[in-house]
Amino acid sequence: MVMDMLKIESPFIRHEVDGDYIVSSEIAEGYEWVFNDKNVLAIEKLDGTNVSIIIEDGVVKSVWNRTERIPFINKGKAHIISGILESFQRGYFELADGQFFGELIGKKVNGNPYKIDGHLWIPFATYARNHLSYTSWGKYPKTFDGISAWFEKDLFSLF
């Protein structure tokens, strides 16, 4: 069965004020673990589109953009396949069985904020975990004010 990766929500409750959402210091129900689990990683949120691949017996069996299956041979979405192939060529993932999620970035995705040529799929479990995790997470208190200070003073793009 194909799963869609859940959107990650803010651990802080947001309130609408004059049509804008403002983050409060209140912790959202069910998100206490973000502040209590010492194994939590803060990983850079890439501005792309979520794509997953399903691998069986060492072969990519299917590619998904959320819940839409992407055929290997296609018109209009070949950049997705191209990004996955480029990621594999760079050694960003291996062909272990399972469903793996990642972020596709590049020329045809969200205005290409990273200004890269072509397309690249960044797998969360391997490349993002190993190269886009902030070592500064935890240097500040895990409070609203501490995390706000971290965002303002010590947060920069790792990509």
Backbone as a chain_set.jsonl record, in Angstrom:
{"seq": "MVMDMLKIESPFIRHEVDGDYIVSSEIAEGYEWVFNDKNVLAIEKLDGTNVSIIIEDGVVKSVWNRTERIPFINKGKAHIISGILESFQRGYFELADGQFFGELIGKKVNGNPYKIDGHLWIPFATYARNHLSYTSWGKYPKTFDGISAWFEKDLFSLF", "coords": {"N": [[0.84, -1.18, 0.0], [0.543, 2.198, -0.832], [1.789, 4.994, 0.829], [1.107, 8.37, 1.779], [3.233, 10.964, 2.605], [2.857, 12.584, 5.637], [2.044, 16.011, 6.159], [4.202, 18.106, 7.929], [3.451, 19.728, 10.813], [3.547, 22.832, 12.665], [4.938, 22.734, 15.935], [3.951, 24.568, 17.636], [0.991, 26.316, 18.538], [-0.989, 28.065, 16.194], [-2.566, 31.192, 15.725], [-5.193, 32.978, 14.147], [-4.903, 36.282, 13.194], [-6.203, 39.175, 12.14], [-6.38, 38.098, 9.53], [-3.894, 36.954, 9.192], [-1.688, 34.293, 10.13], [-0.429, 33.803, 13.3], [2.172, 32.63, 15.245], [1.99, 31.159, 18.411], [3.158, 30.816, 21.827], [2.138, 28.527, 22.839], [2.124, 25.019, 23.129], [1.216, 22.692, 20.709], [-1.262, 20.157, 21.008], [-0.138, 16.861, 21.361], [2.357, 17.319, 20.319], [4.357, 17.474, 22.169], [6.541, 15.8, 22.291], [8.48, 16.84, 20.583], [9.928, 18.568, 22.114], [10.771, 17.063, 24.225], [12.026, 14.658, 23.486], [15.228, 13.532, 23.094], [16.315, 12.624, 20.769], [15.328, 13.981, 18.623], [15.649, 15.543, 15.49], [16.492, 18.551, 13.828], [15.8, 19.365, 10.687], [16.587, 20.885, 7.606], [13.975, 22.449, 5.827], [13.216, 21.902, 2.618], [12.378, 23.738, -0.341], [10.473, 22.389, -2.368], [8.887, 19.678, -4.044], [7.045, 16.973, -2.704], [8.077, 13.695, -3.185], [7.86, 10.202, -3.523], [9.452, 6.98, -3.631], [8.997, 3.556, -4.454], [10.61, 0.655, -3.694], [11.282, -2.617, -4.63], [12.764, -5.737, -4.244], [15.243, -4.626, -4.953], [14.662, -2.98, -7.085], [13.307, -0.035, -8.502], [9.97, 0.232, -8.305], [7.784, 1.927, -8.444], [6.919, 5.419, -8.683], [5.917, 8.255, -6.884], [4.058, 11.262, -6.595], [3.026, 12.687, -3.983], [-0.066, 11.334, -3.833], [-0.298, 10.652, -6.434], [0.504, 8.532, -9.0], [3.505, 8.413, -10.84], [4.265, 7.767, -14.055], [7.073, 5.993, -15.447], [7.785, 6.46, -18.131], [6.767, 9.326, -19.54], [5.017, 12.375, -20.389], [5.569, 15.699, -19.56], [6.11, 15.245, -16.836], [8.59, 14.205, -16.683], [10.779, 15.323, -15.489], [10.659, 14.624, -12.829], [11.343, 11.906, -12.73], [13.899, 12.178, -13.804], [15.163, 13.652, -11.751], [15.233, 11.755, -9.686], [16.848, 9.772, -10.82], [19.236, 11.266, -11.065], [19.815, 11.695, -8.369], [20.33, 9.069, -7.535], [22.605, 8.527, -9.101], [24.417, 10.232, -7.873], [24.788, 8.945, -5.512], [23.018, 9.27, -3.392], [21.088, 7.597, -2.402], [20.378, 4.093, -1.807], [19.361, 0.927, -3.183], [17.509, -0.326, -1.327], [14.768, -2.276, -0.105], [11.475, -0.891, 0.211], [9.354, 1.983, 0.944], [10.32, 5.206, 0.166], [10.714, 8.571, 1.051], [11.155, 11.897, -0.215], [12.36, 15.156, -1.264], [11.784, 16.815, -4.246], [13.671, 18.992, -6.161], [14.422, 21.765, -8.362], [14.579, 23.038, -11.789], [11.861, 23.017, -12.774], [10.332, 23.21, -10.528], [8.611, 24.922, -8.132], [9.623, 27.479, -8.893], [12.352, 27.182, -8.796], [14.137, 27.906, -6.472], [16.711, 27.271, -5.63], [18.308, 27.54, -7.738], [19.386, 25.516, -9.42], [20.714, 23.512, -12.08], [18.793, 21.361, -14.078], [17.235, 18.65, -12.284], [16.784, 17.351, -8.957], [16.39, 14.808, -6.611], [16.006, 14.758, -3.203], [16.489, 12.506, -0.823], [14.873, 11.947, 2.272], [15.557, 10.142, 4.4], [18.211, 9.486, 4.063], [20.161, 11.367, 2.583], [19.133, 13.945, 3.45], [18.921, 13.576, 6.248], [21.614, 13.114, 6.888], [23.019, 15.331, 5.863], [21.553, 17.689, 6.013], [20.814, 18.262, 8.581], [20.574, 20.295, 11.406], [23.209, 21.128, 13.46], [23.122, 22.971, 15.386], [20.706, 22.769, 16.653], [19.336, 22.438, 19.761], [21.268, 23.864, 21.092], [20.089, 26.041, 22.044], [17.557, 26.835, 24.471], [14.757, 24.621, 24.527], [12.288, 26.099, 24.159], [9.631, 28.388, 23.373], [10.706, 31.008, 23.152], [13.454, 30.374, 23.081], [13.672, 28.8, 20.741], [12.77, 30.655, 18.894], [14.854, 32.534, 19.062], [16.911, 30.938, 18.079], [16.057, 30.573, 15.418], [16.322, 33.215, 14.542], [19.057, 33.849, 14.934], [20.826, 31.706, 14.352], [20.119, 30.121, 12.232], [20.45, 28.922, 9.022], [20.723, 28.214, 5.503], [21.529, 24.905, 4.7], [21.764, 23.636, 2.359]], "CA": [[0.0, 0.0, 0.0], [1.294, 3.446, -0.933], [1.465, 5.984, 1.857], [1.448, 9.765, 1.499], [3.908, 11.533, 3.771], [2.066, 13.612, 6.299], [2.624, 17.35, 6.277], [4.673, 18.378, 9.285], [2.856, 20.954, 11.342], [4.304, 23.518, 13.704], [4.61, 22.26, 17.273], [3.311, 25.67, 18.351], [-0.349, 26.659, 18.047], [-1.087, 29.316, 15.439], [-3.841, 31.897, 15.84], [-5.412, 33.922, 13.053], [-5.058, 37.665, 13.634], [-6.355, 40.054, 10.972], [-6.124, 37.356, 8.301], [-2.559, 36.347, 9.21], [-1.468, 33.316, 11.189], [0.627, 34.193, 14.227], [2.558, 31.513, 16.096], [1.973, 31.481, 19.84], [4.086, 29.999, 22.619], [1.419, 27.336, 23.301], [2.51, 23.796, 22.424], [0.066, 21.982, 20.15], [-1.494, 18.849, 21.597], [0.495, 15.771, 20.636], [3.69, 17.707, 19.841], [5.258, 17.612, 23.306], [7.734, 14.999, 22.011], [9.489, 17.67, 19.913], [10.701, 19.25, 23.148], [11.191, 16.113, 25.252], [12.802, 13.548, 22.925], [16.571, 14.016, 22.77], [16.687, 12.124, 19.445], [14.71, 14.812, 17.588], [16.553, 16.283, 14.613], [15.95, 19.684, 13.078], [16.307, 19.209, 9.324], [16.163, 21.982, 6.731], [12.794, 22.255, 4.984], [13.511, 22.322, 1.253], [11.247, 24.288, -1.089], [10.308, 21.557, -3.548], [7.648, 18.913, -4.013], [7.255, 15.677, -2.082], [8.058, 12.551, -4.097], [8.33, 8.967, -2.9], [9.715, 5.854, -4.522], [8.81, 2.241, -3.854], [11.63, -0.266, -4.18], [11.057, -4.028, -4.307], [13.821, -6.598, -4.785], [16.308, -3.806, -5.504], [14.205, -2.305, -8.306], [12.284, 0.993, -8.295], [8.727, -0.271, -8.898], [6.876, 3.034, -8.739], [7.271, 6.762, -8.234], [4.68, 8.929, -6.486], [4.035, 12.658, -6.165], [1.942, 12.544, -3.003], [-0.845, 10.13, -4.128], [-0.369, 10.481, -7.894], [1.589, 7.702, -9.54], [4.213, 9.038, -11.954], [4.82, 6.731, -14.936], [8.475, 6.192, -15.81], [7.733, 7.095, -19.447], [5.656, 10.272, -19.469], [5.228, 13.736, -20.89], [5.192, 16.706, -18.57], [6.639, 14.992, -15.49], [9.861, 13.483, -16.819], [11.751, 15.929, -14.573], [10.618, 13.894, -11.559], [12.168, 10.716, -12.944], [15.264, 12.678, -13.988], [15.69, 14.015, -10.437], [15.509, 10.523, -8.941], [18.038, 9.172, -11.442], [20.399, 12.087, -10.692], [20.084, 11.415, -6.962], [20.97, 7.754, -7.462], [23.951, 8.676, -9.676], [25.255, 10.911, -6.874], [24.932, 8.095, -4.337], [22.187, 9.777, -2.3], [20.301, 6.503, -1.834], [20.643, 2.757, -2.318], [18.132, 0.267, -3.604], [16.926, -1.17, -0.286], [13.322, -2.376, -0.271], [10.611, -0.049, 1.023], [8.905, 3.259, 0.377], [11.216, 6.252, 0.633], [10.229, 9.916, 0.754], [12.156, 12.929, -0.405], [11.909, 16.419, -1.854], [12.309, 17.077, -5.58], [13.941, 20.407, -6.408], [15.006, 22.005, -9.673], [14.077, 24.058, -12.713], [10.413, 23.015, -12.955], [9.699, 23.052, -9.218], [8.484, 26.097, -7.258], [10.441, 28.615, -9.319], [13.773, 26.833, -8.667], [14.821, 28.844, -5.575], [18.106, 26.872, -5.412], [19.021, 27.884, -8.989], [20.163, 24.382, -9.908], [20.42, 23.019, -13.419], [18.154, 20.054, -14.016], [16.41, 18.323, -11.122], [17.444, 16.499, -7.98], [15.542, 14.293, -5.539], [16.742, 14.698, -1.937], [15.817, 11.57, 0.079], [14.898, 12.386, 3.667], [16.164, 9.184, 5.328], [19.659, 9.376, 3.866], [20.865, 12.627, 2.338], [18.668, 15.035, 4.322], [19.302, 13.253, 7.632], [23.067, 13.197, 7.058], [23.634, 16.575, 5.392], [20.708, 18.87, 6.218], [20.442, 18.348, 9.998], [21.236, 21.412, 12.084], [23.921, 20.785, 14.692], [22.819, 24.018, 16.366], [19.49, 22.404, 17.367], [19.67, 22.019, 21.111], [22.147, 24.843, 21.741], [19.175, 27.006, 22.648], [16.509, 26.137, 25.218], [13.624, 24.181, 23.706], [11.117, 26.883, 24.531], [9.244, 29.271, 22.272], [11.707, 32.077, 23.039], [14.727, 29.785, 22.684], [13.604, 28.409, 19.329], [12.692, 31.914, 18.133], [16.218, 33.08, 19.012], [17.663, 30.067, 17.177], [15.656, 30.935, 14.056], [16.822, 34.555, 14.207], [20.51, 34.025, 15.04], [21.697, 30.572, 14.029], [19.502, 29.281, 11.216], [20.884, 29.27, 7.671], [20.535, 27.089, 4.597], [22.602, 23.919, 4.627], [21.796, 23.041, 1.021]], "C": [[0.891, 1.251, 0.0], [0.827, 4.403, 0.153], [1.837, 7.365, 1.343], [2.109, 10.31, 2.757], [3.057, 12.657, 4.35], [2.799, 14.944, 6.287], [3.039, 17.545, 7.732], [4.131, 19.733, 9.712], [3.795, 21.588, 12.368], [3.949, 22.923, 15.063], [3.955, 23.343, 18.133], [1.966, 25.985, 17.707], [-0.306, 28.005, 17.338], [-2.493, 29.88, 15.624], [-3.967, 32.851, 14.664], [-5.688, 35.304, 13.637], [-5.078, 38.537, 12.387], [-5.975, 39.354, 9.666], [-4.755, 36.714, 8.21], [-2.488, 35.32, 10.334], [-0.241, 33.724, 11.993], [0.911, 33.002, 15.141], [2.568, 31.98, 17.543], [2.978, 30.588, 20.562], [3.425, 28.722, 23.143], [1.839, 26.126, 22.466], [1.245, 23.067, 21.98], [-0.036, 20.592, 20.77], [-0.868, 17.764, 20.722], [1.894, 16.087, 20.132], [4.692, 17.925, 20.973], [6.581, 16.89, 23.062], [8.843, 15.816, 21.348], [10.441, 18.277, 20.941], [11.294, 18.287, 24.173], [12.104, 15.003, 24.753], [14.172, 14.052, 22.48], [17.054, 13.53, 21.401], [16.079, 12.93, 18.302], [15.797, 15.536, 16.804], [15.806, 17.462, 14.012], [16.612, 19.628, 11.708], [15.743, 20.323, 8.464], [14.962, 21.572, 5.889], [13.13, 22.796, 3.602], [12.241, 22.783, 0.557], [11.138, 23.544, -2.411], [8.947, 20.899, -3.538], [7.957, 17.511, -3.506], [7.085, 14.559, -3.108], [8.535, 11.336, -3.317], [8.579, 7.915, -3.974], [9.474, 4.572, -3.745], [9.795, 1.296, -4.526], [11.286, -1.671, -3.693], [12.134, -4.854, -4.993], [14.902, -5.795, -5.501], [15.956, -3.056, -6.774], [13.168, -1.247, -7.938], [11.036, 0.548, -9.05], [7.758, 0.845, -9.239], [7.379, 4.316, -8.101], [5.969, 7.504, -7.983], [4.945, 10.386, -6.131], [2.791, 12.768, -5.295], [1.178, 11.256, -3.306], [-1.005, 9.89, -5.623], [0.823, 9.659, -8.368], [2.18, 8.382, -10.769], [4.788, 7.92, -12.827], [6.27, 7.046, -15.295], [8.588, 6.874, -17.172], [6.528, 8.026, -19.428], [6.031, 11.585, -20.128], [4.791, 14.685, -19.79], [5.751, 16.493, -17.18], [7.942, 14.205, -15.532], [10.929, 14.052, -15.885], [11.777, 15.223, -13.215], [11.511, 12.658, -11.654], [13.64, 11.114, -13.068], [15.919, 13.018, -12.647], [16.039, 12.806, -9.592], [16.76, 9.845, -9.499], [19.309, 9.938, -11.072], [20.8, 11.825, -9.239], [20.796, 10.073, -6.803], [22.403, 7.819, -7.993], [24.915, 9.309, -8.671], [25.463, 10.084, -5.604], [24.102, 8.534, -3.147], [21.288, 8.708, -1.694], [20.738, 5.195, -2.477], [19.313, 2.082, -2.584], [17.631, -0.747, -2.578], [15.407, -1.168, -0.462], [12.581, -1.452, 0.686], [10.118, 1.157, 0.252], [9.749, 4.354, 1.01], [10.729, 7.607, 0.145], [11.391, 10.873, 0.581], [11.535, 14.153, -1.044], [12.586, 16.585, -3.208], [12.475, 18.579, -5.741], [14.504, 20.553, -7.815], [14.22, 22.983, -10.513], [12.561, 24.146, -12.797], [9.651, 22.944, -11.634], [9.768, 24.363, -8.432], [9.411, 27.255, -7.618], [11.939, 28.41, -9.146], [14.544, 27.79, -7.745], [16.297, 28.506, -5.343], [18.964, 27.1, -6.655], [19.903, 26.736, -9.484], [19.77, 24.065, -11.345], [19.778, 21.647, -13.27], [17.311, 19.896, -12.769], [17.143, 17.34, -10.229], [16.444, 16.104, -6.905], [16.412, 14.125, -4.298], [15.999, 13.753, -0.99], [15.986, 11.992, 1.539], [15.726, 11.458, 4.558], [17.679, 9.092, 5.192], [20.289, 10.756, 3.729], [20.43, 13.733, 3.306], [19.096, 14.794, 5.767], [20.796, 13.482, 7.863], [23.667, 14.558, 6.732], [22.824, 17.84, 5.669], [20.188, 18.979, 7.646], [21.252, 19.458, 10.655], [21.9, 20.944, 13.369], [23.65, 21.824, 15.784], [21.51, 23.751, 17.109], [19.903, 21.877, 18.74], [20.631, 22.954, 21.824], [21.33, 25.918, 22.446], [18.139, 26.223, 23.441], [15.345, 25.78, 24.294], [12.333, 24.782, 24.25], [10.776, 27.749, 23.33], [10.295, 30.359, 22.063], [13.062, 31.542, 22.578], [14.754, 29.41, 21.21], [13.491, 29.647, 18.446], [14.075, 32.535, 17.987], [17.085, 32.257, 18.065], [17.344, 30.402, 15.72], [16.283, 32.26, 13.638], [18.342, 34.622, 14.112], [21.343, 32.918, 14.411], [21.134, 29.661, 12.944], [19.891, 29.789, 9.835], [20.698, 28.033, 6.804], [21.766, 26.192, 4.589], [22.738, 23.337, 3.222], [22.664, 23.827, 0.079]], "O": [[1.866, 1.333, 0.746], [-0.371, 4.593, 0.366], [2.775, 7.509, 0.56], [1.59, 10.131, 3.858], [2.605, 13.553, 3.637], [4.025, 14.993, 6.393], [2.303, 17.184, 8.651], [4.338, 20.745, 9.042], [4.719, 20.944, 12.866], [2.78, 22.635, 15.32], [3.463, 23.063, 19.226], [1.821, 25.929, 16.486], [0.32, 28.955, 17.807], [-3.476, 29.14, 15.673], [-2.987, 33.459, 14.234], [-6.584, 35.476, 14.464], [-4.085, 38.625, 11.665], [-5.327, 39.947, 8.803], [-4.474, 35.999, 7.248], [-3.148, 35.465, 11.363], [0.836, 33.957, 11.444], [-0.006, 32.436, 15.736], [3.085, 33.05, 17.863], [3.576, 29.702, 19.952], [4.075, 27.921, 23.815], [1.9, 26.204, 21.239], [0.326, 22.853, 22.77], [0.974, 19.936, 21.024], [-1.045, 17.752, 19.504], [2.556, 15.214, 19.572], [5.759, 18.499, 20.755], [7.622, 17.312, 23.564], [10.023, 15.516, 21.532], [11.623, 18.474, 20.66], [12.213, 18.65, 24.908], [12.885, 14.458, 25.533], [14.267, 14.901, 21.593], [18.097, 13.978, 20.923], [16.289, 12.6, 17.134], [16.744, 16.071, 17.38], [14.613, 17.367, 13.723], [17.822, 19.817, 11.578], [14.566, 20.669, 8.573], [14.935, 20.485, 5.312], [13.309, 24.001, 3.429], [11.154, 22.276, 0.835], [11.639, 23.998, -3.44], [7.966, 21.487, -3.081], [8.994, 16.933, -3.833], [6.075, 14.491, -3.808], [9.492, 11.417, -2.547], [8.004, 7.953, -5.061], [9.713, 4.504, -2.539], [9.816, 1.154, -5.748], [11.034, -1.889, -2.508], [12.386, -4.688, -6.186], [15.42, -6.226, -6.531], [16.84, -2.552, -7.466], [12.256, -1.516, -7.157], [11.034, 0.49, -10.279], [6.997, 0.741, -10.201], [8.142, 4.309, -7.135], [5.027, 7.4, -8.768], [5.924, 10.708, -5.457], [1.672, 12.918, -5.785], [1.71, 10.172, -3.064], [-1.769, 9.015, -6.032], [1.981, 10.029, -8.17], [1.449, 8.868, -11.632], [5.693, 7.204, -12.399], [6.649, 8.209, -15.43], [9.407, 7.777, -17.342], [5.391, 7.567, -19.312], [7.202, 11.863, -20.388], [3.751, 14.483, -19.164], [5.864, 17.447, -16.41], [8.348, 13.61, -14.534], [11.877, 13.353, -15.527], [12.801, 15.225, -12.532], [12.329, 12.398, -10.771], [14.517, 10.461, -12.503], [17.091, 12.708, -12.431], [17.028, 12.823, -8.859], [17.624, 9.399, -8.743], [20.343, 9.328, -10.799], [21.986, 11.745, -8.922], [21.748, 9.955, -6.032], [23.311, 7.233, -7.404], [26.094, 8.956, -8.63], [26.226, 10.478, -4.723], [24.437, 8.21, -2.008], [20.776, 8.887, -0.589], [21.371, 5.177, -3.533], [18.258, 2.617, -2.242], [17.36, -1.898, -2.922], [14.83, -0.179, -0.913], [13.002, -1.253, 1.826], [10.42, 1.331, -0.929], [9.881, 4.424, 2.232], [10.377, 7.772, -1.023], [12.465, 10.686, 1.153], [10.338, 14.184, -1.33], [13.811, 16.508, -3.312], [11.546, 19.347, -5.492], [15.002, 19.589, -8.396], [13.319, 23.666, -10.028], [12.02, 25.248, -12.884], [8.456, 22.649, -11.623], [10.853, 24.848, -8.111], [9.926, 27.936, -6.731], [12.718, 29.346, -9.325], [15.505, 28.421, -8.185], [17.059, 29.366, -4.902], [20.176, 26.887, -6.638], [21.034, 26.959, -9.916], [18.641, 24.317, -11.768], [20.186, 20.861, -12.416], [16.746, 20.861, -12.255], [18.009, 16.592, -10.682], [15.739, 16.95, -6.356], [17.431, 13.434, -4.335], [14.985, 14.142, -0.409], [17.08, 12.344, 1.981], [16.511, 11.93, 5.38], [18.356, 8.66, 6.124], [20.891, 11.256, 4.679], [21.277, 14.385, 3.916], [19.579, 15.71, 6.434], [21.195, 13.985, 8.913], [24.719, 14.909, 7.268], [23.355, 18.946, 5.569], [19.227, 19.705, 7.9], [22.467, 19.544, 10.476], [21.234, 20.425, 14.265], [23.917, 21.581, 16.961], [21.22, 24.428, 18.096], [20.729, 20.971, 18.844], [20.798, 22.853, 23.04], [21.826, 26.612, 23.333], [17.866, 25.066, 23.123], [14.996, 26.543, 23.394], [11.434, 24.087, 24.723], [11.551, 27.831, 22.377], [10.725, 30.604, 20.936], [13.743, 32.182, 21.777], [15.734, 29.67, 20.513], [14.063, 29.679, 17.356], [14.431, 33.011, 16.909], [17.901, 32.812, 17.329], [18.246, 30.503, 14.888], [16.726, 32.406, 12.498], [18.871, 35.374, 13.294], [22.466, 33.172, 13.976], [21.622, 28.546, 12.759], [19.68, 30.96, 9.52], [20.535, 26.928, 7.32], [22.897, 26.666, 4.484], [23.703, 22.632, 2.925], [22.799, 23.46, -1.089]]}, "num_chains": 1, "name": "protein.A"}
